Amino acid sequence: MKILSGLRVFAVLAAVALAVPVFAKPTVTTVTIAQSAKFGKADLKAGEYRLMIDGNKATIEKGKNIVAESEGRWEDRDSKSANDSILIGEDGRVKEVRFSGKTKVFVVSE
């Protein structure tokens, strides 16, 4: 009897654990911008930056300083990206961030 009630408790706990959304860690990567670009309200010079995306907020850091922030959204694409890359539009704005081996991209709000 105790074994049966123990299994029921375990089953309930397992169901609750699956129902609770997993709190995702922020996505953090180093990106190299080959040309000047605008990210949010900030103008970025060519160079290497640290990009952190936490939910729908993206932050770009140079060293320990935050140099740009912007909101955005995650979208799915039909195919996986071949490598980490940043799509910059004709107007010089960062449009989206792609991640190697992933179909999800982060689309930057304007």
N, CA, C and O atoms as a GROMACS GRO file, in nm:
protein
  440
    1MET      N    1   0.081  -0.119   0.000
    1MET     CA    2   0.000   0.000   0.000
    1MET      C    3   0.086   0.126   0.000
    1MET      O    4   0.058   0.221  -0.073
    2LYS      N    5   0.192   0.126   0.082
    2LYS     CA    6   0.280   0.242   0.087
    2LYS      C    7   0.351   0.262  -0.046
    2LYS      O    8   0.374   0.375  -0.089
    3ILE      N    9   0.384   0.152  -0.113
    3ILE     CA   10   0.451   0.162  -0.242
    3ILE      C   11   0.357   0.226  -0.344
    3ILE      O   12   0.400   0.310  -0.422
    4LEU      N   13   0.231   0.187  -0.343
    4LEU     CA   14   0.133   0.241  -0.436
    4LEU      C   15   0.112   0.390  -0.415
    4LEU      O   16   0.106   0.467  -0.511
    5SER      N   17   0.100   0.432  -0.288
    5SER     CA   18   0.081   0.576  -0.263
    5SER      C   19   0.209   0.653  -0.296
    5SER      O   20   0.202   0.767  -0.341
    6GLY      N   21   0.324   0.593  -0.277
    6GLY     CA   22   0.451   0.656  -0.314
    6GLY      C   23   0.459   0.676  -0.464
    6GLY      O   24   0.508   0.778  -0.511
    7LEU      N   25   0.412   0.577  -0.539
    7LEU     CA   26   0.411   0.590  -0.685
    7LEU      C   27   0.314   0.699  -0.729
    7LEU      O   28   0.343   0.772  -0.825
    8ARG      N   29   0.202   0.712  -0.663
    8ARG     CA   30   0.105   0.816  -0.697
    8ARG      C   31   0.165   0.954  -0.671
    8ARG      O   32   0.152   1.045  -0.754
    9VAL      N   33   0.230   0.970  -0.557
    9VAL     CA   34   0.294   1.099  -0.526
    9VAL      C   35   0.401   1.130  -0.629
    9VAL      O   36   0.412   1.243  -0.677
   10PHE      N   37   0.480   1.030  -0.663
   10PHE     CA   38   0.584   1.050  -0.764
   10PHE      C   39   0.523   1.089  -0.898
   10PHE      O   40   0.575   1.179  -0.965
   11ALA      N   41   0.416   1.025  -0.938
   11ALA     CA   42   0.349   1.055  -1.065
   11ALA      C   43   0.295   1.198  -1.065
   11ALA      O   44   0.307   1.269  -1.166
   12VAL      N   45   0.237   1.242  -0.954
   12VAL     CA   46   0.185   1.378  -0.945
   12VAL      C   47   0.299   1.478  -0.952
   12VAL      O   48   0.289   1.579  -1.023
   13LEU      N   49   0.407   1.453  -0.881
   13LEU     CA   50   0.523   1.543  -0.884
   13LEU      C   51   0.584   1.549  -1.024
   13LEU      O   52   0.625   1.656  -1.070
   14ALA      N   53   0.590   1.436  -1.092
   14ALA     CA   54   0.645   1.434  -1.228
   14ALA      C   55   0.556   1.515  -1.322
   14ALA      O   56   0.607   1.587  -1.408
   15ALA      N   57   0.426   1.503  -1.308
   15ALA     CA   58   0.333   1.578  -1.393
   15ALA      C   59   0.346   1.728  -1.368
   15ALA      O   60   0.344   1.807  -1.463
   16VAL      N   61   0.359   1.767  -1.242
   16VAL     CA   62   0.376   1.909  -1.209
   16VAL      C   63   0.508   1.961  -1.265
   16VAL      O   64   0.513   2.072  -1.318
   17ALA      N   65   0.613   1.883  -1.255
   17ALA     CA   66   0.744   1.925  -1.306
   17ALA      C   67   0.740   1.946  -1.457
   17ALA      O   68   0.804   2.037  -1.509
   18LEU      N   69   0.666   1.862  -1.527
   18LEU     CA   70   0.655   1.878  -1.672
   18LEU      C   71   0.566   1.995  -1.709
   18LEU      O   72   0.585   2.055  -1.815
   19ALA      N   73   0.471   2.027  -1.625
   19ALA     CA   74   0.378   2.136  -1.656
   19ALA      C   75   0.439   2.274  -1.630
   19ALA      O   76   0.400   2.371  -1.695
   20VAL      N   77   0.532   2.283  -1.538
   20VAL     CA   78   0.595   2.410  -1.505
   20VAL      C   79   0.698   2.443  -1.613
   20VAL      O   80   0.785   2.361  -1.641
   21PRO      N   81   0.690   2.561  -1.674
   21PRO     CA   82   0.787   2.595  -1.778
   21PRO      C   83   0.927   2.603  -1.720
   21PRO      O   84   0.948   2.648  -1.607
   22VAL      N   85   1.021   2.558  -1.798
   22VAL     CA   86   1.161   2.562  -1.755
   22VAL      C   87   1.211   2.705  -1.773
   22VAL      O   88   1.192   2.765  -1.878
   23PHE      N   89   1.275   2.757  -1.671
   23PHE     CA   90   1.329   2.891  -1.680
   23PHE      C   91   1.459   2.884  -1.759
   23PHE      O   92   1.559   2.829  -1.712
   24ALA      N   93   1.455   2.938  -1.878
   24ALA     CA   94   1.568   2.930  -1.968
   24ALA      C   95   1.678   3.028  -1.927
   24ALA      O   96   1.651   3.137  -1.877
   25LYS      N   97   1.799   2.984  -1.948
   25LYS     CA   98   1.912   3.073  -1.924
   25LYS      C   99   1.918   3.172  -2.039
   25LYS      O  100   1.874   3.142  -2.149
   26PRO      N  101   1.972   3.289  -2.014
   26PRO     CA  102   1.990   3.384  -2.125
   26PRO      C  103   2.085   3.325  -2.229
   26PRO      O  104   2.176   3.249  -2.196
   27THR      N  105   2.064   3.360  -2.354
   27THR     CA  106   2.154   3.321  -2.461
   27THR      C  107   2.266   3.423  -2.465
   27THR      O  108   2.242   3.543  -2.480
   28VAL      N  109   2.389   3.376  -2.451
   28VAL     CA  110   2.505   3.466  -2.449
   28VAL      C  111   2.605   3.417  -2.553
   28VAL      O  112   2.639   3.299  -2.557
   29THR      N  113   2.651   3.508  -2.636
   29THR     CA  114   2.750   3.473  -2.737
   29THR      C  115   2.836   3.595  -2.770
   29THR      O  116   2.798   3.709  -2.742
   30THR      N  117   2.949   3.570  -2.830
   30THR     CA  118   3.035   3.677  -2.878
   30THR      C  119   3.006   3.695  -3.026
   30THR      O  120   3.006   3.598  -3.102
   31VAL      N  121   2.983   3.818  -3.067
   31VAL     CA  122   2.955   3.847  -3.207
   31VAL      C  123   3.056   3.947  -3.261
   31VAL      O  124   3.103   4.035  -3.189
   32THR      N  125   3.088   3.931  -3.387
   32THR     CA  126   3.177   4.025  -3.453
   32THR      C  127   3.094   4.100  -3.558
   32THR      O  128   3.034   4.039  -3.647
   33ILE      N  129   3.093   4.230  -3.546
   33ILE     CA  130   3.022   4.314  -3.643
   33ILE      C  131   3.126   4.368  -3.740
   33ILE      O  132   3.219   4.439  -3.700
   34ALA      N  133   3.110   4.334  -3.867
   34ALA     CA  134   3.210   4.369  -3.968
   34ALA      C  135   3.201   4.513  -4.016
   34ALA      O  136   3.297   4.567  -4.072
   35GLN      N  137   3.085   4.576  -3.995
   35GLN     CA  138   3.066   4.715  -4.040
   35GLN      C  139   2.988   4.790  -3.934
   35GLN      O  140   2.928   4.728  -3.846
   36SER      N  141   2.988   4.919  -3.942
   36SER     CA  142   2.909   5.000  -3.848
   36SER      C  143   2.762   4.961  -3.862
   36SER      O  144   2.714   4.935  -3.972
   37ALA      N  145   2.692   4.958  -3.748
   37ALA     CA  146   2.552   4.919  -3.751
   37ALA      C  147   2.477   4.990  -3.639
   37ALA      O  148   2.537   5.037  -3.542
   38LYS      N  149   2.347   4.996  -3.653
   38LYS     CA  150   2.262   5.055  -3.551
   38LYS      C  151   2.186   4.941  -3.483
   38LYS      O  152   2.126   4.857  -3.550
   39PHE      N  153   2.192   4.938  -3.350
   39PHE     CA  154   2.123   4.837  -3.272
   39PHE      C  155   2.040   4.910  -3.168
   39PHE      O  156   2.095   4.972  -3.077
   40GLY      N  157   1.908   4.903  -3.182
   40GLY     CA  158   1.823   4.984  -3.096
   40GLY      C  159   1.847   5.130  -3.128
   40GLY      O  160   1.835   5.171  -3.243
   41LYS      N  161   1.881   5.208  -3.027
   41LYS     CA  162   1.908   5.351  -3.048
   41LYS      C  163   2.058   5.381  -3.057
   41LYS      O  164   2.097   5.496  -3.077
   42ALA      N  165   2.140   5.278  -3.043
   42ALA     CA  166   2.285   5.298  -3.040
   42ALA      C  167   2.351   5.268  -3.174
   42ALA      O  168   2.308   5.179  -3.247
   43ASP      N  169   2.455   5.345  -3.204
   43ASP     CA  170   2.538   5.319  -3.321
   43ASP      C  171   2.659   5.238  -3.276
   43ASP      O  172   2.729   5.278  -3.183
   44LEU      N  173   2.682   5.126  -3.342
   44LEU     CA  174   2.794   5.039  -3.308
   44LEU      C  175   2.900   5.047  -3.417
   44LEU      O  176   2.867   5.047  -3.535
   45LYS      N  177   3.025   5.054  -3.376
   45LYS     CA  178   3.136   5.050  -3.470
   45LYS      C  179   3.170   4.903  -3.496
   45LYS      O  180   3.134   4.816  -3.417
   46ALA      N  181   3.239   4.878  -3.605
   46ALA     CA  182   3.284   4.742  -3.633
   46ALA      C  183   3.370   4.693  -3.517
   46ALA      O  184   3.449   4.770  -3.461
   47GLY      N  185   3.355   4.567  -3.481
   47GLY     CA  186   3.433   4.512  -3.371
   47GLY      C  187   3.366   4.392  -3.308
   47GLY      O  188   3.263   4.343  -3.356
   48GLU      N  189   3.424   4.345  -3.199
   48GLU     CA  190   3.374   4.228  -3.128
   48GLU      C  191   3.295   4.272  -3.006
   48GLU      O  192   3.339   4.360  -2.930
   49TYR      N  193   3.179   4.212  -2.986
   49TYR     CA  194   3.089   4.246  -2.877
   49TYR      C  195   3.036   4.120  -2.811
   49TYR      O  196   3.042   4.010  -2.868
   50ARG      N  197   2.985   4.136  -2.692
   50ARG     CA  198   2.917   4.028  -2.620
   50ARG      C  199   2.768   4.055  -2.630
   50ARG      O  200   2.721   4.162  -2.591
   51LEU      N  201   2.694   3.958  -2.681
   51LEU     CA  202   2.550   3.971  -2.697
   51LEU      C  203   2.480   3.879  -2.597
   51LEU      O  204   2.512   3.761  -2.587
   52MET      N  205   2.385   3.936  -2.522
   52MET     CA  206   2.307   3.857  -2.428
   52MET      C  207   2.159   3.880  -2.459
   52MET      O  208   2.112   3.994  -2.462
   53ILE      N  209   2.087   3.770  -2.481
   53ILE     CA  210   1.943   3.778  -2.507
   53ILE      C  211   1.874   3.706  -2.393
   53ILE      O  212   1.894   3.586  -2.372
   54ASP      N  213   1.792   3.779  -2.320
   54ASP     CA  214   1.718   3.726  -2.207
   54ASP      C  215   1.570   3.748  -2.235
   54ASP      O  216   1.518   3.858  -2.218
   55GLY      N  217   1.502   3.642  -2.276
   55GLY     CA  218   1.362   3.655  -2.312
   55GLY      C  219   1.348   3.736  -2.440
   55GLY      O  220   1.392   3.692  -2.546
   56ASN      N  221   1.288   3.854  -2.430
   56ASN     CA  222   1.269   3.940  -2.546
   56ASN      C  223   1.357   4.065  -2.541
   56ASN      O  224   1.333   4.161  -2.615
   57LYS      N  225   1.458   4.064  -2.455
   57LYS     CA  226   1.547   4.180  -2.443
   57LYS      C  227   1.690   4.140  -2.479
   57LYS      O  228   1.744   4.042  -2.427
   58ALA      N  229   1.748   4.216  -2.570
   58ALA     CA  230   1.886   4.191  -2.611
   58ALA      C  231   1.974   4.305  -2.562
   58ALA      O  232   1.936   4.422  -2.569
   59THR      N  233   2.092   4.270  -2.512
   59THR     CA  234   2.189   4.366  -2.461
   59THR      C  235   2.323   4.338  -2.528
   59THR      O  236   2.365   4.224  -2.540
   60ILE      N  237   2.389   4.445  -2.572
   60ILE     CA  238   2.522   4.431  -2.630
   60ILE      C  239   2.620   4.502  -2.538
   60ILE      O  240   2.599   4.617  -2.498
   61GLU      N  241   2.729   4.431  -2.506
   61GLU     CA  242   2.832   4.485  -2.417
   61GLU      C  243   2.965   4.491  -2.490
   61GLU      O  244   2.998   4.405  -2.572
   62LYS      N  245   3.040   4.593  -2.459
   62LYS     CA  246   3.179   4.606  -2.504
   62LYS      C  247   3.261   4.612  -2.377
   62LYS      O  248   3.254   4.710  -2.302
   63GLY      N  249   3.338   4.509  -2.351
   63GLY     CA  250   3.407   4.499  -2.222
   63GLY      C  251   3.302   4.477  -2.115
   63GLY      O  252   3.223   4.383  -2.124
   64LYS      N  253   3.302   4.561  -2.013
   64LYS     CA  254   3.202   4.550  -1.906
   64LYS      C  255   3.090   4.653  -1.920
   64LYS      O  256   3.002   4.661  -1.834
   65ASN      N  257   3.093   4.732  -2.027
   65ASN     CA  258   2.995   4.838  -2.046
   65ASN      C  259   2.884   4.796  -2.141
   65ASN      O  260   2.910   4.738  -2.246
   66ILE      N  261   2.761   4.824  -2.104
   66ILE     CA  262   2.647   4.802  -2.192
   66ILE      C  263   2.645   4.917  -2.292
   66ILE      O  264   2.636   5.033  -2.253
   67VAL      N  265   2.653   4.883  -2.421
   67VAL     CA  266   2.657   4.988  -2.524
   67VAL      C  267   2.528   4.996  -2.604
   67VAL      O  268   2.504   5.097  -2.671
   68ALA      N  269   2.444   4.892  -2.598
   68ALA     CA  270   2.318   4.896  -2.674
   68ALA      C  271   2.219   4.797  -2.615
   68ALA      O  272   2.256   4.692  -2.562
   69GLU      N  273   2.091   4.834  -2.625
   69GLU     CA  274   1.982   4.746  -2.581
   69GLU      C  275   1.868   4.758  -2.681
   69GLU      O  276   1.848   4.864  -2.742
   70SER      N  277   1.795   4.650  -2.697
   70SER     CA  278   1.679   4.652  -2.783
   70SER      C  279   1.585   4.538  -2.747
   70SER      O  280   1.627   4.436  -2.693
   71GLU      N  281   1.460   4.558  -2.777
   71GLU     CA  282   1.360   4.452  -2.762
   71GLU      C  283   1.357   4.373  -2.893
   71GLU      O  284   1.406   4.419  -2.996
   72GLY      N  285   1.300   4.256  -2.887
   72GLY     CA  286   1.286   4.174  -3.007
   72GLY      C  287   1.197   4.055  -2.978
   72GLY      O  288   1.132   4.047  -2.874
   73ARG      N  289   1.195   3.963  -3.071
   73ARG     CA  290   1.113   3.842  -3.056
   73ARG      C  291   1.185   3.726  -3.122
   73ARG      O  292   1.264   3.744  -3.215
   74TRP      N  293   1.156   3.607  -3.074
   74TRP     CA  294   1.210   3.485  -3.132
   74TRP      C  295   1.118   3.436  -3.242
   74TRP      O  296   0.996   3.437  -3.227
   75GLU      N  297   1.176   3.394  -3.354
   75GLU     CA  298   1.100   3.338  -3.464
   75GLU      C  299   1.168   3.210  -3.512
   75GLU      O  300   1.289   3.194  -3.499
   76ASP      N  301   1.087   3.120  -3.568
   76ASP     CA  302   1.140   2.997  -3.627
   76ASP      C  303   1.161   3.017  -3.776
   76ASP      O  304   1.084   3.087  -3.842
   77ARG      N  305   1.264   2.954  -3.829
   77ARG     CA  306   1.291   2.953  -3.973
   77ARG      C  307   1.279   2.808  -4.021
   77ARG      O  308   1.278   2.715  -3.941
   78ASP      N  309   1.270   2.791  -4.151
   78ASP     CA  310   1.255   2.657  -4.209
   78ASP      C  311   1.382   2.574  -4.201
   78ASP      O  312   1.375   2.451  -4.192
   79SER      N  313   1.497   2.640  -4.204
   79SER     CA  314   1.622   2.565  -4.202
   79SER      C  315   1.715   2.618  -4.093
   79SER      O  316   1.700   2.731  -4.045
   80LYS      N  317   1.810   2.534  -4.057
   80LYS     CA  318   1.908   2.573  -3.955
   80LYS      C  319   2.011   2.666  -4.015
   80LYS      O  320   2.045   2.656  -4.133
   81SER      N  321   2.061   2.756  -3.933
   81SER     CA  322   2.165   2.848  -3.976
   81SER      C  323   2.299   2.775  -3.979
   81SER      O  324   2.328   2.694  -3.891
   82ALA      N  325   2.379   2.803  -4.080
   82ALA     CA  326   2.509   2.737  -4.094
   82ALA      C  327   2.609   2.785  -3.989
   82ALA      O  328   2.697   2.709  -3.948
   83ASN      N  329   2.596   2.911  -3.945
   83ASN     CA  330   2.688   2.965  -3.845
   83ASN      C  331   2.622   3.081  -3.772
   83ASN      O  332   2.516   3.128  -3.812
   84ASP      N  333   2.687   3.128  -3.665
   84ASP     CA  334   2.639   3.246  -3.594
   84ASP      C  335   2.656   3.366  -3.687
   84ASP      O  336   2.763   3.384  -3.746
   85SER      N  337   2.552   3.446  -3.701
   85SER     CA  338   2.564   3.562  -3.789
   85SER      C  339   2.463   3.669  -3.750
   85SER      O  340   2.364   3.644  -3.681
   86ILE      N  341   2.492   3.789  -3.797
   86ILE     CA  342   2.403   3.903  -3.774
   86ILE      C  343   2.360   3.955  -3.911
   86ILE      O  344   2.444   3.979  -3.997
   87LEU      N  345   2.230   3.971  -3.929
   87LEU     CA  346   2.178   4.024  -4.053
   87LEU      C  347   2.157   4.174  -4.037
   87LEU      O  348   2.080   4.220  -3.953
   88ILE      N  349   2.228   4.250  -4.120
   88ILE     CA  350   2.219   4.396  -4.117
   88ILE      C  351   2.148   4.441  -4.244
   88ILE      O  352   2.187   4.402  -4.354
   89GLY      N  353   2.045   4.522  -4.229
   89GLY     CA  354   1.968   4.570  -4.343
   89GLY      C  355   2.041   4.678  -4.420
   89GLY      O  356   2.148   4.725  -4.380
   90GLU      N  357   1.982   4.716  -4.533
   90GLU     CA  358   2.041   4.820  -4.618
   90GLU      C  359   2.054   4.953  -4.545
   90GLU      O  360   2.140   5.034  -4.577
   91ASP      N  361   1.966   4.976  -4.447
   91ASP     CA  362   1.970   5.100  -4.371
   91ASP      C  363   2.073   5.098  -4.258
   91ASP      O  364   2.086   5.195  -4.184
   92GLY      N  365   2.147   4.986  -4.244
   92GLY     CA  366   2.251   4.975  -4.142
   92GLY      C  367   2.200   4.928  -4.007
   92GLY      O  368   2.276   4.922  -3.911
   93ARG      N  369   2.072   4.893  -3.998
   93ARG     CA  370   2.015   4.843  -3.872
   93ARG      C  371   2.031   4.692  -3.862
   93ARG      O  372   2.018   4.620  -3.961
   94VAL      N  373   2.060   4.644  -3.742
   94VAL     CA  374   2.062   4.501  -3.718
   94VAL      C  375   1.919   4.451  -3.724
   94VAL      O  376   1.833   4.497  -3.649
   95LYS      N  377   1.893   4.357  -3.814
   95LYS     CA  378   1.758   4.303  -3.834
   95LYS      C  379   1.734   4.178  -3.750
   95LYS      O  380   1.632   4.165  -3.684
   96GLU      N  381   1.832   4.083  -3.754
   96GLU     CA  382   1.817   3.960  -3.678
   96GLU      C  383   1.951   3.899  -3.646
   96GLU      O  384   2.053   3.928  -3.709
   97VAL      N  385   1.949   3.812  -3.545
   97VAL     CA  386   2.067   3.739  -3.503
   97VAL      C  387   2.038   3.592  -3.522
   97VAL      O  388   1.937   3.541  -3.474
   98ARG      N  389   2.128   3.524  -3.592
   98ARG     CA  390   2.113   3.381  -3.622
   98ARG      C  391   2.218   3.302  -3.545
   98ARG      O  392   2.329   3.350  -3.522
   99PHE      N  393   2.180   3.180  -3.507
   99PHE     CA  394   2.270   3.097  -3.427
   99PHE      C  395   2.298   2.966  -3.498
   99PHE      O  396   2.206   2.902  -3.550
  100SER      N  397   2.423   2.927  -3.501
  100SER     CA  398   2.467   2.807  -3.570
  100SER      C  399   2.390   2.683  -3.526
  100SER      O  400   2.379   2.655  -3.406
  101GLY      N  401   2.338   2.609  -3.623
  101GLY     CA  402   2.268   2.484  -3.594
  101GLY      C  403   2.128   2.501  -3.539
  101GLY      O  404   2.066   2.402  -3.500
  102LYS      N  405   2.077   2.622  -3.534
  102LYS     CA  406   1.944   2.649  -3.476
  102LYS      C  407   1.850   2.702  -3.584
  102LYS      O  408   1.892   2.770  -3.677
  103THR      N  409   1.722   2.670  -3.569
  103THR     CA  410   1.621   2.726  -3.660
  103THR      C  411   1.562   2.853  -3.601
  103THR      O  412   1.499   2.931  -3.673
  104LYS      N  413   1.580   2.876  -3.472
  104LYS     CA  414   1.529   2.998  -3.409
  104LYS      C  415   1.624   3.114  -3.434
  104LYS      O  416   1.746   3.099  -3.426
  105VAL      N  417   1.567   3.231  -3.465
  105VAL     CA  418   1.644   3.353  -3.481
  105VAL      C  419   1.583   3.459  -3.392
  105VAL      O  420   1.465   3.452  -3.359
  106PHE      N  421   1.663   3.557  -3.352
  106PHE     CA  422   1.614   3.669  -3.272
  106PHE      C  423   1.597   3.788  -3.365
  106PHE      O  424   1.695   3.839  -3.420
  107VAL      N  425   1.473   3.832  -3.384
  107VAL     CA  426   1.441   3.944  -3.471
  107VAL      C  427   1.437   4.070  -3.386
  107VAL      O  428   1.358   4.080  -3.291
  108VAL      N  429   1.521   4.166  -3.420
  108VAL     CA  430   1.535   4.290  -3.342
  108VAL      C  431   1.424   4.387  -3.380
  108VAL      O  432   1.398   4.410  -3.498
  109SER      N  433   1.358   4.443  -3.279
  109SER     CA  434   1.255   4.544  -3.303
  109SER      C  435   1.321   4.674  -3.347
  109SER      O  436   1.435   4.703  -3.310
  110GLU      N  437   1.248   4.750  -3.424
  110GLU     CA  438   1.304   4.878  -3.471
  110GLU      C  439   1.260   4.992  -3.385
  110GLU      O  440   1.298   5.106  -3.410
   0.00000   0.00000   0.00000
